[in-house]
């Protein structure tokens, strides 16, 4: 059924995805996002029941993003603090944490493929991408990439589509 326009003043800066957990109606459909400074916010599709929770802010330089998986069925919270990247699950539990050699802002993607949960991190400035499992293990040696990547399986092999400069490359693992 059509919904009337809703407006919710979140009273904070949002520059990330909004995750929608579909319910049986507008009241039971929950939208979740996170502010740049780590305030996890959820509310229903009627614009009611606004819930805000401040996550641990390790320093004043930490930034947060909500990362939806490719099937829009789950999300992770990315916390970047200098060169350190931490990923938290929907319940704010630490999934894994890793250090990078650069402090650049990272492009993070979350894939659910054939029962595998895969995290891709691209450092556009450094020109490299990294692929991790949810335990923080690197699945593929770092490779050149300037943009988001794409992942898919064919014949039980992980295919990676990446671009660097003017070159588009397919890697098979």
Residue pairs with C-beta under 8 A, 6 or more apart in sequence:
3 26
3 45
3 46
6 45
6 46
6 47
7 47
8 43
8 47
8 50
10 33
10 35
10 41
10 50
12 35
12 36
12 37
12 39
12 41
13 35
13 36
13 37
14 33
14 34
14 35
14 36
14 41
15 36
16 33
16 34
16 36
16 64
16 65
16 66
17 33
17 65
17 66
17 67
17 68
17 75
18 31
18 32
18 33
18 66
19 31
19 32
19 33
19 66
19 68
19 72
19 75
20 29
20 30
20 31
20 72
21 29
21 30
21 31
21 32
22 29
23 29
23 30
23 44
23 45
26 44
26 45
26 46
27 44
27 45
27 46
27 48
28 44
29 44
29 45
30 42
30 43
30 44
30 45
31 42
31 43
31 44
31 45
32 40
32 41
32 42
32 66
32 75
32 90
33 41
33 42
33 66
34 40
34 41
34 55
34 64
34 65
34 66
34 77
35 41
35 64
36 63
36 64
37 57
37 62
37 63
37 64
38 54
38 55
38 56
38 57
38 62
38 64
38 79
39 52
39 53
39 54
39 55
40 52
40 53
40 54
40 55
40 77
40 92
41 50
41 51
41 52
42 49
42 50
42 51
43 49
43 50
43 51
53 92
55 64
55 77
55 79
55 88
55 92
58 79
58 81
59 81
59 82
61 81
61 82
62 79
62 80
62 81
63 79
63 80
63 81
63 105
64 77
64 78
64 79
64 80
65 77
65 78
65 80
65 108
66 75
66 76
66 77
66 78
67 75
67 76
67 77
67 78
67 87
67 108
67 109
67 110
68 74
68 75
68 110
69 75
69 76
69 110
69 111
69 112
69 117
70 109
70 110
70 111
70 112
70 113
71 112
73 112
74 90
74 110
74 112
75 90
75 110
76 87
76 88
76 89
76 90
76 95
76 108
76 110
76 119
77 87
77 88
77 89
77 90
77 92
78 85
78 86
78 87
78 88
78 106
78 108
79 85
79 86
79 87
79 88
80 86
80 105
80 106
82 103
83 99
83 100
83 101
83 102
83 103
84 97
84 98
84 99
84 100
85 97
85 98
85 99
85 100
85 106
85 108
85 121
86 94
86 96
86 97
87 94
87 95
87 96
87 97
87 108
87 119
88 94
88 95
89 95
95 134
95 136
96 132
96 134
96 135
96 136
97 136
98 132
98 136
100 106
100 121
100 123
101 126
102 123
102 125
102 126
104 123
104 124
104 125
104 126
105 125
106 121
106 122
106 123
107 121
107 122
107 123
107 124
107 147
107 148
108 119
108 120
108 121
108 122
109 119
109 120
109 121
109 122
109 148
109 149
110 117
110 118
110 119
110 120
111 117
111 118
111 119
111 120
111 151
112 118
113 151
113 152
113 153
113 158
114 153
114 156
116 133
117 133
117 134
118 131
118 132
118 133
118 139
118 151
118 158
119 131
119 132
119 133
119 134
120 129
120 130
120 131
120 132
120 148
120 149
120 151
121 129
121 130
121 131
121 132
122 128
122 129
122 130
122 145
122 146
122 147
122 148
122 149
123 129
123 130
124 146
124 147
127 144
127 145
127 146
127 164
128 142
128 143
128 144
128 145
129 142
129 143
129 144
129 145
129 149
129 162
130 138
130 140
130 142
131 138
131 139
131 140
131 151
131 160
132 138
132 139
133 139
139 158
139 173
140 158
140 160
140 171
140 173
143 160
143 162
143 171
144 162
144 164
144 169
145 162
145 163
145 164
146 163
146 164
146 165
147 162
147 163
149 160
149 161
149 162
150 160
150 161
151 158
151 159
151 160
151 161
152 158
152 159
153 159
157 172
157 173
158 172
158 173
159 170
159 171
159 172
159 173
160 170
160 171
160 172
160 173
161 168
161 169
161 170
162 168
162 169
162 171
163 169
